[in-house]
Amino acid sequence: MVILILERVSKSLRGELSRWFLEPKAGVFVGRVSAMVRDKLWEKACKQSKDGGCLMIHTTNNEQGFKIQSWGQTTRSVEDFEGLFLIRIP
């Protein structure tokens, strides 16, 4: 499972990601793709977000069962606290 949350990005990027994911809310994408496709779409989102921000959550084999990656200017920041991901709201 992959969740992408995009903030302040172009409609064209959102339209392109909607080919691969469902968009239940503006800027929130959910779907299941292979790791290779996930990584390619993440690179594309980061390159095309310009002044926006991207947050990706995907399943993996760790204590929490997921991994969080962020890029750019997001309203919330991800903190790694001794191997656990926590969200900080400034």
PDB file of N, CA, C and O in Angstrom:
ATOM      1  N   MET A   1       0.846  -1.171   0.000  1.00  0.00           N
ATOM      2  CA  MET A   1       0.000   0.000   0.000  1.00  0.00           C
ATOM      3  C   MET A   1       0.895   1.237   0.000  1.00  0.00           C
ATOM      4  O   MET A   1       1.894   1.299   0.716  1.00  0.00           O
ATOM      5  N   VAL A   2       0.521   2.208  -0.806  1.00  0.00           N
ATOM      6  CA  VAL A   2       1.268   3.455  -0.912  1.00  0.00           C
ATOM      7  C   VAL A   2       0.290   4.609  -0.731  1.00  0.00           C
ATOM      8  O   VAL A   2      -0.802   4.606  -1.298  1.00  0.00           O
ATOM      9  N   ILE A   3       0.692   5.592   0.065  1.00  0.00           N
ATOM     10  CA  ILE A   3      -0.085   6.818   0.231  1.00  0.00           C
ATOM     11  C   ILE A   3       0.846   7.978  -0.082  1.00  0.00           C
ATOM     12  O   ILE A   3       1.916   8.103   0.515  1.00  0.00           O
ATOM     13  N   LEU A   4       0.437   8.825  -1.018  1.00  0.00           N
ATOM     14  CA  LEU A   4       1.182  10.034  -1.365  1.00  0.00           C
ATOM     15  C   LEU A   4       0.324  11.231  -0.982  1.00  0.00           C
ATOM     16  O   LEU A   4      -0.857  11.287  -1.323  1.00  0.00           O
ATOM     17  N   ILE A   5       0.913  12.180  -0.280  1.00  0.00           N
ATOM     18  CA  ILE A   5       0.212  13.408   0.080  1.00  0.00           C
ATOM     19  C   ILE A   5       1.017  14.557  -0.511  1.00  0.00           C
ATOM     20  O   ILE A   5       2.184  14.753  -0.172  1.00  0.00           O
ATOM     21  N   LEU A   6       0.378  15.316  -1.402  1.00  0.00           N
ATOM     22  CA  LEU A   6       1.048  16.407  -2.099  1.00  0.00           C
ATOM     23  C   LEU A   6       0.431  17.736  -1.681  1.00  0.00           C
ATOM     24  O   LEU A   6      -0.791  17.864  -1.596  1.00  0.00           O
ATOM     25  N   GLU A   7       1.280  18.716  -1.424  1.00  0.00           N
ATOM     26  CA  GLU A   7       0.828  20.049  -1.035  1.00  0.00           C
ATOM     27  C   GLU A   7       1.382  21.070  -2.011  1.00  0.00           C
ATOM     28  O   GLU A   7       2.571  21.051  -2.329  1.00  0.00           O
ATOM     29  N   ARG A   8       0.522  21.962  -2.488  1.00  0.00           N
ATOM     30  CA  ARG A   8       0.908  23.070  -3.372  1.00  0.00           C
ATOM     31  C   ARG A   8       1.647  22.574  -4.615  1.00  0.00           C
ATOM     32  O   ARG A   8       2.735  23.061  -4.924  1.00  0.00           O
ATOM     33  N   VAL A   9       1.069  21.617  -5.324  1.00  0.00           N
ATOM     34  CA  VAL A   9       1.664  21.106  -6.561  1.00  0.00           C
ATOM     35  C   VAL A   9       0.719  21.398  -7.714  1.00  0.00           C
ATOM     36  O   VAL A   9      -0.440  21.752  -7.500  1.00  0.00           O
ATOM     37  N   SER A  10       1.209  21.250  -8.926  1.00  0.00           N
ATOM     38  CA  SER A  10       0.418  21.556 -10.110  1.00  0.00           C
ATOM     39  C   SER A  10      -0.683  20.516 -10.338  1.00  0.00           C
ATOM     40  O   SER A  10      -0.577  19.366  -9.913  1.00  0.00           O
ATOM     41  N   LYS A  11      -1.729  20.953 -11.012  1.00  0.00           N
ATOM     42  CA  LYS A  11      -2.826  20.041 -11.348  1.00  0.00           C
ATOM     43  C   LYS A  11      -2.365  18.978 -12.333  1.00  0.00           C
ATOM     44  O   LYS A  11      -2.891  17.865 -12.338  1.00  0.00           O
ATOM     45  N   SER A  12      -1.380  19.313 -13.171  1.00  0.00           N
ATOM     46  CA  SER A  12      -0.890  18.326 -14.136  1.00  0.00           C
ATOM     47  C   SER A  12      -0.201  17.161 -13.430  1.00  0.00           C
ATOM     48  O   SER A  12      -0.347  16.011 -13.844  1.00  0.00           O
ATOM     49  N   LEU A  13       0.544  17.450 -12.376  1.00  0.00           N
ATOM     50  CA  LEU A  13       1.184  16.380 -11.607  1.00  0.00           C
ATOM     51  C   LEU A  13       0.115  15.522 -10.937  1.00  0.00           C
ATOM     52  O   LEU A  13       0.204  14.294 -10.955  1.00  0.00           O
ATOM     53  N   ARG A  14      -0.888  16.156 -10.350  1.00  0.00           N
ATOM     54  CA  ARG A  14      -1.966  15.398  -9.720  1.00  0.00           C
ATOM     55  C   ARG A  14      -2.692  14.541 -10.751  1.00  0.00           C
ATOM     56  O   ARG A  14      -3.065  13.404 -10.461  1.00  0.00           O
ATOM     57  N   GLY A  15      -2.892  15.075 -11.945  1.00  0.00           N
ATOM     58  CA  GLY A  15      -3.548  14.307 -13.000  1.00  0.00           C
ATOM     59  C   GLY A  15      -2.734  13.104 -13.426  1.00  0.00           C
ATOM     60  O   GLY A  15      -3.279  12.027 -13.668  1.00  0.00           O
ATOM     61  N   GLU A  16      -1.432  13.289 -13.518  1.00  0.00           N
ATOM     62  CA  GLU A  16      -0.571  12.168 -13.902  1.00  0.00           C
ATOM     63  C   GLU A  16      -0.567  11.070 -12.841  1.00  0.00           C
ATOM     64  O   GLU A  16      -0.611   9.886 -13.174  1.00  0.00           O
ATOM     65  N   LEU A  17      -0.515  11.459 -11.566  1.00  0.00           N
ATOM     66  CA  LEU A  17      -0.529  10.459 -10.494  1.00  0.00           C
ATOM     67  C   LEU A  17      -1.873   9.745 -10.397  1.00  0.00           C
ATOM     68  O   LEU A  17      -1.939   8.611  -9.923  1.00  0.00           O
ATOM     69  N   SER A  18      -2.936  10.396 -10.838  1.00  0.00           N
ATOM     70  CA  SER A  18      -4.256   9.755 -10.782  1.00  0.00           C
ATOM     71  C   SER A  18      -4.366   8.602 -11.780  1.00  0.00           C
ATOM     72  O   SER A  18      -5.329   7.837 -11.725  1.00  0.00           O
ATOM     73  N   ARG A  19      -3.410   8.463 -12.680  1.00  0.00           N
ATOM     74  CA  ARG A  19      -3.375   7.296 -13.576  1.00  0.00           C
ATOM     75  C   ARG A  19      -2.999   6.037 -12.807  1.00  0.00           C
ATOM     76  O   ARG A  19      -3.397   4.932 -13.176  1.00  0.00           O
ATOM     77  N   TRP A  20      -2.230   6.211 -11.738  1.00  0.00           N
ATOM     78  CA  TRP A  20      -1.712   5.080 -10.971  1.00  0.00           C
ATOM     79  C   TRP A  20      -2.431   4.867  -9.646  1.00  0.00           C
ATOM     80  O   TRP A  20      -2.496   3.747  -9.140  1.00  0.00           O
ATOM     81  N   PHE A  21      -2.974   5.954  -9.082  1.00  0.00           N
ATOM     82  CA  PHE A  21      -3.570   5.906  -7.743  1.00  0.00           C
ATOM     83  C   PHE A  21      -4.993   6.450  -7.771  1.00  0.00           C
ATOM     84  O   PHE A  21      -5.400   7.119  -8.721  1.00  0.00           O
ATOM     85  N   LEU A  22      -5.731   6.154  -6.722  1.00  0.00           N
ATOM     86  CA  LEU A  22      -7.007   6.817  -6.477  1.00  0.00           C
ATOM     87  C   LEU A  22      -6.718   8.107  -5.717  1.00  0.00           C
ATOM     88  O   LEU A  22      -5.774   8.171  -4.930  1.00  0.00           O
ATOM     89  N   GLU A  23      -7.531   9.132  -5.953  1.00  0.00           N
ATOM     90  CA  GLU A  23      -7.366  10.411  -5.258  1.00  0.00           C
ATOM     91  C   GLU A  23      -8.644  10.687  -4.461  1.00  0.00           C
ATOM     92  O   GLU A  23      -9.523  11.404  -4.940  1.00  0.00           O
ATOM     93  N   PRO A  24      -8.761  10.118  -3.232  1.00  0.00           N
ATOM     94  CA  PRO A  24      -9.988  10.281  -2.460  1.00  0.00           C
ATOM     95  C   PRO A  24     -10.221  11.708  -1.980  1.00  0.00           C
ATOM     96  O   PRO A  24     -11.360  12.095  -1.719  1.00  0.00           O
ATOM     97  N   LYS A  25      -9.165  12.483  -1.862  1.00  0.00           N
ATOM     98  CA  LYS A  25      -9.238  13.884  -1.471  1.00  0.00           C
ATOM     99  C   LYS A  25      -8.160  14.620  -2.251  1.00  0.00           C
ATOM    100  O   LYS A  25      -7.146  14.021  -2.610  1.00  0.00           O
ATOM    101  N   ALA A  26      -8.353  15.883  -2.516  1.00  0.00           N
ATOM    102  CA  ALA A  26      -7.388  16.639  -3.315  1.00  0.00           C
ATOM    103  C   ALA A  26      -5.991  16.534  -2.725  1.00  0.00           C
ATOM    104  O   ALA A  26      -5.768  16.902  -1.572  1.00  0.00           O
ATOM    105  N   GLY A  27      -5.051  16.032  -3.517  1.00  0.00           N
ATOM    106  CA  GLY A  27      -3.663  15.922  -3.096  1.00  0.00           C
ATOM    107  C   GLY A  27      -3.315  14.671  -2.319  1.00  0.00           C
ATOM    108  O   GLY A  27      -2.158  14.488  -1.942  1.00  0.00           O
ATOM    109  N   VAL A  28      -4.288  13.800  -2.066  1.00  0.00           N
ATOM    110  CA  VAL A  28      -4.048  12.549  -1.337  1.00  0.00           C
ATOM    111  C   VAL A  28      -4.256  11.391  -2.307  1.00  0.00           C
ATOM    112  O   VAL A  28      -5.338  11.241  -2.875  1.00  0.00           O
ATOM    113  N   PHE A  29      -3.230  10.578  -2.496  1.00  0.00           N
ATOM    114  CA  PHE A  29      -3.275   9.470  -3.452  1.00  0.00           C
ATOM    115  C   PHE A  29      -3.034   8.162  -2.720  1.00  0.00           C
ATOM    116  O   PHE A  29      -2.145   8.066  -1.873  1.00  0.00           O
ATOM    117  N   VAL A  30      -3.833   7.156  -3.055  1.00  0.00           N
ATOM    118  CA  VAL A  30      -3.742   5.851  -2.396  1.00  0.00           C
ATOM    119  C   VAL A  30      -3.747   4.771  -3.465  1.00  0.00           C
ATOM    120  O   VAL A  30      -4.522   4.836  -4.419  1.00  0.00           O
ATOM    121  N   GLY A  31      -2.875   3.773  -3.303  1.00  0.00           N
ATOM    122  CA  GLY A  31      -2.868   2.675  -4.256  1.00  0.00           C
ATOM    123  C   GLY A  31      -1.856   1.613  -3.890  1.00  0.00           C
ATOM    124  O   GLY A  31      -1.154   1.699  -2.882  1.00  0.00           O
ATOM    125  N   ARG A  32      -1.807   0.618  -4.737  1.00  0.00           N
ATOM    126  CA  ARG A  32      -0.867  -0.478  -4.562  1.00  0.00           C
ATOM    127  C   ARG A  32      -0.116  -0.649  -5.879  1.00  0.00           C
ATOM    128  O   ARG A  32      -0.698  -1.017  -6.899  1.00  0.00           O
ATOM    129  N   VAL A  33       1.183  -0.373  -5.837  1.00  0.00           N
ATOM    130  CA  VAL A  33       2.044  -0.511  -7.014  1.00  0.00           C
ATOM    131  C   VAL A  33       3.321  -1.223  -6.574  1.00  0.00           C
ATOM    132  O   VAL A  33       3.586  -1.364  -5.380  1.00  0.00           O
ATOM    133  N   SER A  34       4.100  -1.664  -7.545  1.00  0.00           N
ATOM    134  CA  SER A  34       5.366  -2.329  -7.217  1.00  0.00           C
ATOM    135  C   SER A  34       6.353  -1.305  -6.648  1.00  0.00           C
ATOM    136  O   SER A  34       6.163  -0.098  -6.791  1.00  0.00           O
ATOM    137  N   ALA A  35       7.392  -1.800  -6.012  1.00  0.00           N
ATOM    138  CA  ALA A  35       8.401  -0.918  -5.420  1.00  0.00           C
ATOM    139  C   ALA A  35       9.092  -0.071  -6.483  1.00  0.00           C
ATOM    140  O   ALA A  35       9.398   1.097  -6.241  1.00  0.00           O
ATOM    141  N   MET A  36       9.341  -0.646  -7.654  1.00  0.00           N
ATOM    142  CA  MET A  36       9.995   0.105  -8.712  1.00  0.00           C
ATOM    143  C   MET A  36       9.105   1.249  -9.196  1.00  0.00           C
ATOM    144  O   MET A  36       9.574   2.377  -9.348  1.00  0.00           O
ATOM    145  N   VAL A  37       7.831   0.965  -9.438  1.00  0.00           N
ATOM    146  CA  VAL A  37       6.894   2.003  -9.885  1.00  0.00           C
ATOM    147  C   VAL A  37       6.749   3.058  -8.798  1.00  0.00           C
ATOM    148  O   VAL A  37       6.741   4.253  -9.095  1.00  0.00           O
ATOM    149  N   ARG A  38       6.636   2.634  -7.542  1.00  0.00           N
ATOM    150  CA  ARG A  38       6.525   3.572  -6.418  1.00  0.00           C
ATOM    151  C   ARG A  38       7.706   4.532  -6.393  1.00  0.00           C
ATOM    152  O   ARG A  38       7.517   5.740  -6.243  1.00  0.00           O
ATOM    153  N   ASP A  39       8.923   4.012  -6.537  1.00  0.00           N
ATOM    154  CA  ASP A  39      10.116   4.853  -6.498  1.00  0.00           C
ATOM    155  C   ASP A  39      10.172   5.806  -7.681  1.00  0.00           C
ATOM    156  O   ASP A  39      10.566   6.961  -7.522  1.00  0.00           O
ATOM    157  N   LYS A  40       9.786   5.346  -8.858  1.00  0.00           N
ATOM    158  CA  LYS A  40       9.767   6.219 -10.047  1.00  0.00           C
ATOM    159  C   LYS A  40       8.742   7.334  -9.889  1.00  0.00           C
ATOM    160  O   LYS A  40       9.016   8.481 -10.243  1.00  0.00           O
ATOM    161  N   LEU A  41       7.559   7.011  -9.360  1.00  0.00           N
ATOM    162  CA  LEU A  41       6.529   8.031  -9.157  1.00  0.00           C
ATOM    163  C   LEU A  41       6.948   9.018  -8.068  1.00  0.00           C
ATOM    164  O   LEU A  41       6.630  10.204  -8.162  1.00  0.00           O
ATOM    165  N   TRP A  42       7.648   8.555  -7.045  1.00  0.00           N
ATOM    166  CA  TRP A  42       8.159   9.431  -5.999  1.00  0.00           C
ATOM    167  C   TRP A  42       9.157  10.425  -6.588  1.00  0.00           C
ATOM    168  O   TRP A  42       9.092  11.619  -6.296  1.00  0.00           O
ATOM    169  N   GLU A  43      10.083   9.934  -7.419  1.00  0.00           N
ATOM    170  CA  GLU A  43      11.054  10.812  -8.073  1.00  0.00           C
ATOM    171  C   GLU A  43      10.343  11.859  -8.922  1.00  0.00           C
ATOM    172  O   GLU A  43      10.698  13.038  -8.883  1.00  0.00           O
ATOM    173  N   LYS A  44       9.357  11.441  -9.675  1.00  0.00           N
ATOM    174  CA  LYS A  44       8.596  12.348 -10.534  1.00  0.00           C
ATOM    175  C   LYS A  44       7.881  13.410  -9.694  1.00  0.00           C
ATOM    176  O   LYS A  44       7.907  14.593 -10.034  1.00  0.00           O
ATOM    177  N   ALA A  45       7.250  12.993  -8.608  1.00  0.00           N
ATOM    178  CA  ALA A  45       6.531  13.934  -7.747  1.00  0.00           C
ATOM    179  C   ALA A  45       7.496  14.950  -7.140  1.00  0.00           C
ATOM    180  O   ALA A  45       7.185  16.140  -7.089  1.00  0.00           O
ATOM    181  N   CYS A  46       8.655  14.500  -6.682  1.00  0.00           N
ATOM    182  CA  CYS A  46       9.630  15.408  -6.075  1.00  0.00           C
ATOM    183  C   CYS A  46      10.176  16.402  -7.095  1.00  0.00           C
ATOM    184  O   CYS A  46      10.328  17.585  -6.788  1.00  0.00           O
ATOM    185  N   LYS A  47      10.470  15.933  -8.302  1.00  0.00           N
ATOM    186  CA  LYS A  47      11.016  16.809  -9.339  1.00  0.00           C
ATOM    187  C   LYS A  47      10.008  17.857  -9.783  1.00  0.00           C
ATOM    188  O   LYS A  47      10.382  19.000 -10.044  1.00  0.00           O
ATOM    189  N   GLN A  48       8.733  17.485  -9.872  1.00  0.00           N
ATOM    190  CA  GLN A  48       7.728  18.388 -10.421  1.00  0.00           C
ATOM    191  C   GLN A  48       6.992  19.213  -9.363  1.00  0.00           C
ATOM    192  O   GLN A  48       6.127  20.017  -9.711  1.00  0.00           O
ATOM    193  N   SER A  49       7.312  19.034  -8.093  1.00  0.00           N
ATOM    194  CA  SER A  49       6.566  19.749  -7.057  1.00  0.00           C
ATOM    195  C   SER A  49       7.010  21.203  -6.893  1.00  0.00           C
ATOM    196  O   SER A  49       6.282  21.986  -6.283  1.00  0.00           O
ATOM    197  N   LYS A  50       8.161  21.589  -7.407  1.00  0.00           N
ATOM    198  CA  LYS A  50       8.703  22.951  -7.346  1.00  0.00           C
ATOM    199  C   LYS A  50       8.698  23.475  -5.916  1.00  0.00           C
ATOM    200  O   LYS A  50       9.495  23.008  -5.103  1.00  0.00           O
ATOM    201  N   ASP A  51       7.831  24.424  -5.577  1.00  0.00           N
ATOM    202  CA  ASP A  51       7.797  25.005  -4.227  1.00  0.00           C
ATOM    203  C   ASP A  51       6.879  24.246  -3.286  1.00  0.00           C
ATOM    204  O   ASP A  51       6.709  24.649  -2.136  1.00  0.00           O
ATOM    205  N   GLY A  52       6.289  23.168  -3.746  1.00  0.00           N
ATOM    206  CA  GLY A  52       5.366  22.389  -2.925  1.00  0.00           C
ATOM    207  C   GLY A  52       6.095  21.367  -2.079  1.00  0.00           C
ATOM    208  O   GLY A  52       7.314  21.422  -1.915  1.00  0.00           O
ATOM    209  N   GLY A  53       5.326  20.435  -1.548  1.00  0.00           N
ATOM    210  CA  GLY A  53       5.905  19.401  -0.710  1.00  0.00           C
ATOM    211  C   GLY A  53       5.244  18.062  -0.959  1.00  0.00           C
ATOM    212  O   GLY A  53       4.102  17.995  -1.412  1.00  0.00           O
ATOM    213  N   CYS A  54       5.966  16.999  -0.661  1.00  0.00           N
ATOM    214  CA  CYS A  54       5.481  15.633  -0.875  1.00  0.00           C
ATOM    215  C   CYS A  54       5.748  14.795   0.369  1.00  0.00           C
ATOM    216  O   CYS A  54       6.780  14.937   1.024  1.00  0.00           O
ATOM    217  N   LEU A  55       4.810  13.933   0.677  1.00  0.00           N
ATOM    218  CA  LEU A  55       4.962  12.988   1.779  1.00  0.00           C
ATOM    219  C   LEU A  55       4.502  11.640   1.264  1.00  0.00           C
ATOM    220  O   LEU A  55       3.411  11.533   0.704  1.00  0.00           O
ATOM    221  N   MET A  56       5.316  10.606   1.443  1.00  0.00           N
ATOM    222  CA  MET A  56       4.948   9.272   1.000  1.00  0.00           C
ATOM    223  C   MET A  56       5.026   8.312   2.179  1.00  0.00           C
ATOM    224  O   MET A  56       5.992   8.315   2.942  1.00  0.00           O
ATOM    225  N   ILE A  57       3.996   7.498   2.307  1.00  0.00           N
ATOM    226  CA  ILE A  57       3.947   6.454   3.320  1.00  0.00           C
ATOM    227  C   ILE A  57       3.735   5.147   2.577  1.00  0.00           C
ATOM    228  O   ILE A  57       2.820   5.042   1.761  1.00  0.00           O
ATOM    229  N   HIS A  58       4.567   4.151   2.848  1.00  0.00           N
ATOM    230  CA  HIS A  58       4.384   2.855   2.205  1.00  0.00           C
ATOM    231  C   HIS A  58       4.730   1.739   3.174  1.00  0.00           C
ATOM    232  O   HIS A  58       5.520   1.912   4.102  1.00  0.00           O
ATOM    233  N   THR A  59       4.119   0.597   2.933  1.00  0.00           N
ATOM    234  CA  THR A  59       4.341  -0.553   3.805  1.00  0.00           C
ATOM    235  C   THR A  59       5.763  -1.083   3.629  1.00  0.00           C
ATOM    236  O   THR A  59       6.336  -1.039   2.540  1.00  0.00           O
ATOM    237  N   THR A  60       6.305  -1.580   4.726  1.00  0.00           N
ATOM    238  CA  THR A  60       7.619  -2.196   4.711  1.00  0.00           C
ATOM    239  C   THR A  60       7.724  -3.105   5.931  1.00  0.00           C
ATOM    240  O   THR A  60       6.835  -3.125   6.783  1.00  0.00           O
ATOM    241  N   ASN A  61       8.803  -3.845   6.002  1.00  0.00           N
ATOM    242  CA  ASN A  61       8.978  -4.811   7.085  1.00  0.00           C
ATOM    243  C   ASN A  61       9.819  -4.181   8.204  1.00  0.00           C
ATOM    244  O   ASN A  61      11.028  -4.402   8.271  1.00  0.00           O
ATOM    245  N   ASN A  62       9.179  -3.398   9.080  1.00  0.00           N
ATOM    246  CA  ASN A  62       9.843  -2.837  10.248  1.00  0.00           C
ATOM    247  C   ASN A  62       8.872  -2.857  11.427  1.00  0.00           C
ATOM    248  O   ASN A  62       7.776  -3.406  11.315  1.00  0.00           O
ATOM    249  N   GLU A  63       9.259  -2.267  12.548  1.00  0.00           N
ATOM    250  CA  GLU A  63       8.431  -2.304  13.750  1.00  0.00           C
ATOM    251  C   GLU A  63       7.043  -1.703  13.533  1.00  0.00           C
ATOM    252  O   GLU A  63       6.046  -2.265  13.988  1.00  0.00           O
ATOM    253  N   GLN A  64       6.973  -0.568  12.844  1.00  0.00           N
ATOM    254  CA  GLN A  64       5.690   0.095  12.630  1.00  0.00           C
ATOM    255  C   GLN A  64       4.928  -0.473  11.438  1.00  0.00           C
ATOM    256  O   GLN A  64       3.715  -0.294  11.332  1.00  0.00           O
ATOM    257  N   GLY A  65       5.627  -1.147  10.554  1.00  0.00           N
ATOM    258  CA  GLY A  65       4.977  -1.725   9.382  1.00  0.00           C
ATOM    259  C   GLY A  65       4.890  -0.778   8.202  1.00  0.00           C
ATOM    260  O   GLY A  65       4.305  -1.117   7.173  1.00  0.00           O
ATOM    261  N   PHE A  66       5.477   0.424   8.343  1.00  0.00           N
ATOM    262  CA  PHE A  66       5.472   1.382   7.246  1.00  0.00           C
ATOM    263  C   PHE A  66       6.691   2.283   7.342  1.00  0.00           C
ATOM    264  O   PHE A  66       7.359   2.350   8.374  1.00  0.00           O
ATOM    265  N   LYS A  67       6.970   2.983   6.228  1.00  0.00           N
ATOM    266  CA  LYS A  67       8.063   3.936   6.153  1.00  0.00           C
ATOM    267  C   LYS A  67       7.484   5.259   5.673  1.00  0.00           C
ATOM    268  O   LYS A  67       6.553   5.276   4.867  1.00  0.00           O
ATOM    269  N   ILE A  68       8.025   6.359   6.159  1.00  0.00           N
ATOM    270  CA  ILE A  68       7.577   7.689   5.753  1.00  0.00           C
ATOM    271  C   ILE A  68       8.757   8.430   5.141  1.00  0.00           C
ATOM    272  O   ILE A  68       9.855   8.439   5.698  1.00  0.00           O
ATOM    273  N   GLN A  69       8.521   9.048   3.993  1.00  0.00           N
ATOM    274  CA  GLN A  69       9.515   9.897   3.347  1.00  0.00           C
ATOM    275  C   GLN A  69       8.866  11.244   3.076  1.00  0.00           C
ATOM    276  O   GLN A  69       7.681  11.311   2.749  1.00  0.00           O
ATOM    277  N   SER A  70       9.635  12.313   3.211  1.00  0.00           N
ATOM    278  CA  SER A  70       9.100  13.633   2.880  1.00  0.00           C
ATOM    279  C   SER A  70      10.114  14.390   2.043  1.00  0.00           C
ATOM    280  O   SER A  70      11.313  14.115   2.085  1.00  0.00           O
ATOM    281  N   TRP A  71       9.608  15.349   1.282  1.00  0.00           N
ATOM    282  CA  TRP A  71      10.453  16.173   0.436  1.00  0.00           C
ATOM    283  C   TRP A  71       9.800  17.541   0.293  1.00  0.00           C
ATOM    284  O   TRP A  71       8.581  17.636   0.156  1.00  0.00           O
ATOM    285  N   GLY A  72      10.593  18.584   0.324  1.00  0.00           N
ATOM    286  CA  GLY A  72      10.093  19.927   0.098  1.00  0.00           C
ATOM    287  C   GLY A  72       9.462  20.539   1.343  1.00  0.00           C
ATOM    288  O   GLY A  72       9.703  20.100   2.468  1.00  0.00           O
ATOM    289  N   GLN A  73       8.653  21.559   1.110  1.00  0.00           N
ATOM    290  CA  GLN A  73       8.017  22.315   2.181  1.00  0.00           C
ATOM    291  C   GLN A  73       6.633  21.736   2.489  1.00  0.00           C
ATOM    292  O   GLN A  73       5.668  22.008   1.775  1.00  0.00           O
ATOM    293  N   THR A  74       6.546  20.944   3.544  1.00  0.00           N
ATOM    294  CA  THR A  74       5.268  20.385   3.972  1.00  0.00           C
ATOM    295  C   THR A  74       4.839  21.060   5.269  1.00  0.00           C
ATOM    296  O   THR A  74       5.671  21.611   5.990  1.00  0.00           O
ATOM    297  N   THR A  75       3.541  21.018   5.566  1.00  0.00           N
ATOM    298  CA  THR A  75       3.041  21.664   6.778  1.00  0.00           C
ATOM    299  C   THR A  75       3.387  20.871   8.029  1.00  0.00           C
ATOM    300  O   THR A  75       3.333  21.409   9.134  1.00  0.00           O
ATOM    301  N   ARG A  76       3.738  19.618   7.873  1.00  0.00           N
ATOM    302  CA  ARG A  76       4.133  18.779   8.998  1.00  0.00           C
ATOM    303  C   ARG A  76       5.473  18.138   8.694  1.00  0.00           C
ATOM    304  O   ARG A  76       5.775  17.838   7.539  1.00  0.00           O
ATOM    305  N   SER A  77       6.272  17.928   9.718  1.00  0.00           N
ATOM    306  CA  SER A  77       7.587  17.317   9.494  1.00  0.00           C
ATOM    307  C   SER A  77       7.639  15.945  10.143  1.00  0.00           C
ATOM    308  O   SER A  77       6.976  15.683  11.147  1.00  0.00           O
ATOM    309  N   VAL A  78       8.439  15.080   9.547  1.00  0.00           N
ATOM    310  CA  VAL A  78       8.600  13.713  10.028  1.00  0.00           C
ATOM    311  C   VAL A  78       9.864  13.653  10.870  1.00  0.00           C
ATOM    312  O   VAL A  78      10.931  14.084  10.432  1.00  0.00           O
ATOM    313  N   GLU A  79       9.742  13.124  12.070  1.00  0.00           N
ATOM    314  CA  GLU A  79      10.885  12.975  12.978  1.00  0.00           C
ATOM    315  C   GLU A  79      11.116  11.485  13.225  1.00  0.00           C
ATOM    316  O   GLU A  79      10.171  10.729  13.454  1.00  0.00           O
ATOM    317  N   ASP A  80      12.368  11.079  13.176  1.00  0.00           N
ATOM    318  CA  ASP A  80      12.746   9.698  13.480  1.00  0.00           C
ATOM    319  C   ASP A  80      13.198   9.659  14.934  1.00  0.00           C
ATOM    320  O   ASP A  80      14.259  10.186  15.268  1.00  0.00           O
ATOM    321  N   PHE A  81      12.407   9.043  15.797  1.00  0.00           N
ATOM    322  CA  PHE A  81      12.700   8.973  17.219  1.00  0.00           C
ATOM    323  C   PHE A  81      13.057   7.537  17.570  1.00  0.00           C
ATOM    324  O   PHE A  81      12.175   6.715  17.816  1.00  0.00           O
ATOM    325  N   GLU A  82      14.353   7.237  17.593  1.00  0.00           N
ATOM    326  CA  GLU A  82      14.862   5.912  17.900  1.00  0.00           C
ATOM    327  C   GLU A  82      14.218   4.820  17.048  1.00  0.00           C
ATOM    328  O   GLU A  82      13.834   3.764  17.550  1.00  0.00           O
ATOM    329  N   GLY A  83      14.110   5.098  15.755  1.00  0.00           N
ATOM    330  CA  GLY A  83      13.562   4.115  14.824  1.00  0.00           C
ATOM    331  C   GLY A  83      12.064   4.187  14.619  1.00  0.00           C
ATOM    332  O   GLY A  83      11.533   3.472  13.769  1.00  0.00           O
ATOM    333  N   LEU A  84      11.363   5.027  15.367  1.00  0.00           N
ATOM    334  CA  LEU A  84       9.925   5.206  15.187  1.00  0.00           C
ATOM    335  C   LEU A  84       9.671   6.545  14.511  1.00  0.00           C
ATOM    336  O   LEU A  84      10.295   7.550  14.854  1.00  0.00           O
ATOM    337  N   PHE A  85       8.751   6.556  13.550  1.00  0.00           N
ATOM    338  CA  PHE A  85       8.400   7.791  12.872  1.00  0.00           C
ATOM    339  C   PHE A  85       7.329   8.522  13.664  1.00  0.00           C
ATOM    340  O   PHE A  85       6.309   7.942  14.037  1.00  0.00           O
ATOM    341  N   LEU A  86       7.571   9.791  13.915  1.00  0.00           N
ATOM    342  CA  LEU A  86       6.619  10.664  14.581  1.00  0.00           C
ATOM    343  C   LEU A  86       6.397  11.896  13.720  1.00  0.00           C
ATOM    344  O   LEU A  86       7.293  12.307  12.983  1.00  0.00           O
ATOM    345  N   ILE A  87       5.208  12.490  13.806  1.00  0.00           N
ATOM    346  CA  ILE A  87       4.888  13.681  13.032  1.00  0.00           C
ATOM    347  C   ILE A  87       4.922  14.894  13.949  1.00  0.00           C
ATOM    348  O   ILE A  87       4.331  14.893  15.029  1.00  0.00           O
ATOM    349  N   ARG A  88       5.617  15.916  13.505  1.00  0.00           N
ATOM    350  CA  ARG A  88       5.704  17.176  14.263  1.00  0.00           C
ATOM    351  C   ARG A  88       4.911  18.243  13.517  1.00  0.00           C
ATOM    352  O   ARG A  88       5.087  18.456  12.318  1.00  0.00           O
ATOM    353  N   ILE A  89       4.034  18.905  14.266  1.00  0.00           N
ATOM    354  CA  ILE A  89       3.267  20.018  13.711  1.00  0.00           C
ATOM    355  C   ILE A  89       3.887  21.310  14.247  1.00  0.00           C
ATOM    356  O   ILE A  89       3.837  21.570  15.449  1.00  0.00           O
ATOM    357  N   PRO A  90       4.473  22.121  13.355  1.00  0.00           N
ATOM    358  CA  PRO A  90       5.158  23.342  13.830  1.00  0.00           C
ATOM    359  C   PRO A  90       4.180  24.367  14.393  1.00  0.00           C
ATOM    360  O   PRO A  90       4.595  25.440  14.831  1.00  0.00           O
TER     361      PRO A  90
END
